[in-house]
Amino acid sequence: MVTVSTNACIESTARAAFELDYYICVPPEGVASWNKELHAATLANVNHRLGLTPSLDEIVQIWSGKK
């Protein structure tokens, strides 16, 4: 998932997707927020409860079969 408003749009969508058994992957450099603390808190929530927060480079490596 990538978009702006990490603490609003991303967290809301991630929670809904998690409840529907989707695999959640939020690269930190692909999301943003107007508040750094809320941004960091949402990424921590995703990583702790909902899915993973790999870098874009890690995602590319996995999808290309290099990791």
Buried (B, 14 or more C-beta within 10 A) or exposed (E): BEEEBBBBBBBEBBBEBBEEEBEBBBBBEBBBBEEEEBBBBBBEBBBEEBBEBBEEEBBEEEEEEEE
